[in-house]
Amino acid sequence: PLTVEFDVLFIPDAPKTAGLILPQLAYHDIPNVYVTGTNLWHSRQLIDMARQFAQNAVLVDGYFKDSSSPIVRNFVDLYRSVYNTEPELMEAFAFDSANMLFGLLGRRDIRLRHELRNHLRHAVQPKGVTGSTSFSPDGDAIKKLSLLRVKGDRFIEIQP
């Protein structure tokens, strides 16, 4: 086998590109390297292209609709029953954002736009379908991402 000086290979590209790269590791006899990617990899295309070469690959995503979390399960079931389709990342973020906003709009001490903005800066949503949400001092959302692994022909959640 080829000697490599790394344990992890991060491929920040689309599933099509990763699907071409992953088999090359086996072809060049590069064993025991963890492969990781971004949420772009959370696609059936990666599994279909790379098959056995994608096994145990690790990626992150902001939302995992197949999560075992009761909050996620309830959201997915309700969404399916209403829209007859699967909720994806944008729908999950919209749901959590709307819940946070509606929670603040229901407060009697928030009547003006600047009061809402100030409360949003300090808002914390401990549990949502996309995980917990809080905000940095400059207003960026702070999220805990889902860690996923390719197992067989599907993605599974890696529990912390």
N, C-alpha and C positions, 0 to 999 in steps of 0.2 A: 504493500500500500504506500501511497504517497504520504510523506510526512508534512503535516500542516501545523502551523503555529497558532491555531485558534480552535476554540471549542464551540463557538456559536457563529452562524452565518445569518446575518440580517439582510433580507432582500426587500427593500422598500419599493416594490413595483407591483404591477397588476398581476392577477392570477395567470394570465396567458404567458407572461414573461417568466414568472416563477415556475410555471408548469414546464417550461423549456429548460430552465436551469437545474431544477432538482434532480432529474435523471442523470445529469452530467456528473453529479457527485459520485454516483454509483459507477458510472462509466470510467471515471478517472480513479476509481478505487479509493475514495476519500470516506472512510468510515467514522462513526462515532462523532458526528458533528450535528449539533442541534440547529435546526433551521427555523427562523422566525420571520414574521411578516406583519404587515399592517392590517387594518380592517378591510382593505381591498381584497385580501385573500379569502374573506368570508363569503365565498362564492362556490357554487357547484362546479364551476369551470375549473378551479384548481384541482379538485378531486378527480374530475373526469380526465384532465390532461396528465396529471402526474401520478395518479393511482397509488401504487405501493411506495413510490418515492416521496409522497407527501405524508406518509404515516408518521404520526407523532409531531408533525410541524406545529408550532405554537404561534398564535396571533392574538391580537387584542381587538376589541370592538366596543363601541359605546352602548350596545344593546344586544341581547341574545334572546330571541323569541322562544327558544326551546329551554330556557332556564327552568330549574325546579322551584324557583322562588314563587311563593303563593301570590305575591303582588303581580309578578309578570304573568303567571298563569291566568289570573283573573282578567287582566287587561287583554291578553291575547284572545281568550274565550269570548269576552264581550265584544271586542273589535270584530272578530270573525262572524259573530251572530248578527251584528248590525250591518257590516259592509260586505260580508261574504268573500273576504279576501284576507291575506296575511298582513299584519302590521309590520312595517319595516322601521328602520332607524329614525327617519323623519317623523313618522307618526308617533313613535315613542317619545321623542324629544318634545314634540308639540303637546302631547298629553301631559308630560311632567311640567312643562312650562306653563300651560294653562292652569293646572292644579295649583302651582305656586302663585300665579297671578290672581286667580279667583280667591285663594285663601287670604291674600292681602287686601283685595278689594272689598272683602266682607268685613273688614275692621272699621270701627266707627272713628278711630283716630286718624285715618287716612282719607283726606277729602280732596287734596290738591295733587296735581301732577308731580311736583317736586317732592312731596311727602311720599308718594308711591316710589319714586326713584330712590330716595334715601333708604326706604325700608327694603327695597330690592337689593341694594348694595350689601345689606347685612342679613339677608334672608338665608335660611338653611332649610333644605328639605332632606331630612335624614333618610327617607325611603321613597323611592320612586321606581318606575319600571326601567329607568336607565341608571339606577343606583342613587346614591346620595348626591346632593348638589349644594354647593356653597359658592361664594364669590371672593376673588382676591381683591385687595384694595383698589386695583385699577379696573375692576369690573369683569375680569375674565372668569368664566365658569370653572370651578374645580370639580372634576368628576373622577370617580373610581371606575376604571374600565373593566370589562369582562375579559378574562383570560381563557382562551379556547385552544383546543388541541384537535387535530385531525385523527379520528379513530375509525377505521373501516371506511365506510362511505358517507360519514357524517362528521359534524363538529360536536364536540362535547365540552362542557364547561369544566374548567379546572377550579376546584374549590380551594379557597385560601386556607 
